[in-house]
Amino acid sequence: MNSPARTAIALALVATLGACSHGGKHKAQLASDIAASKTTTIGVNAYLWKAALDTLSFMPLLQTDSNGGVIVTDWYVNPNQPAERMKLTVTILDQDLRADAVRVAPVRQVLANGQWVDAAVQAATAQKLEDIILTKARDLRRSTVTG
């Protein structure tokens, strides 16, 4: 079964956990919150994993390892900037949905004299991508817990 399918199944299972309560509403909400923040049936936090895949969906993927939490893209050339290309490695570092549980390592190259040459990446690029992934992951969690 591919990673996106496993992620979808994991999210569906978490969504049903909130409805399975033997106690009061407070216990059900607490159990749902704990389960939702630690969704790890794929080795890493499923919300972060899904959010990372969604964020990078416009780029060709070279490697994905949901157990190790690593996504590596192939080179992506923006049609508006054909003399520049980017490659990303995203690593999910934890089973919890936390701000420090995702790392993005961008690599940038520019075309110079017919050769691709490594170039500096703007300092904020990795942070912006991490923020986008975290925001999507929190939105996914929120929709699963309250939905």
Long-range contacts (C-beta under 8 A, 24 or more apart in sequence): 3-42, 3-49, 3-53, 3-64, 3-66, 4-50, 4-53, 6-41, 6-42, 6-66, 7-42, 7-46, 7-49, 7-50, 7-53, 7-66, 8-50, 9-41, 10-39, 10-41, 10-42, 10-46, 11-39, 11-46, 11-47, 11-50, 11-140, 11-144, 13-41, 14-39, 14-46, 14-144, 15-144, 15-147, 18-145, 32-145, 33-145, 36-97, 36-141, 36-144, 36-145, 37-96, 37-97, 37-141, 38-95, 38-96, 38-97, 40-95, 42-66, 42-67, 43-67, 43-68, 43-69, 44-68, 44-69, 44-92, 44-93, 44-94, 44-95, 45-92, 45-94, 45-95, 45-96, 45-97, 45-101, 45-137, 47-97, 47-137, 47-138, 47-140, 47-141, 47-144, 48-92, 48-97, 48-101, 48-102, 48-133, 48-134, 48-137, 49-92, 50-136, 50-137, 50-140, 51-133, 51-134, 51-135, 51-136, 51-137, 51-139, 51-140, 52-90, 52-92, 52-102, 52-133, 54-136, 55-129, 55-132, 55-133, 55-136, 56-88, 56-90, 59-86, 59-88, 69-93, 75-109, 82-111, 83-110, 83-111, 84-108, 84-109, 84-110, 84-111, 84-119, 85-109, 85-111, 85-116, 88-129, 90-129, 90-133, 97-137, 97-138, 97-141, 99-134, 102-130, 102-133, 102-134, 102-137, 103-130, 104-129, 104-130, 104-133
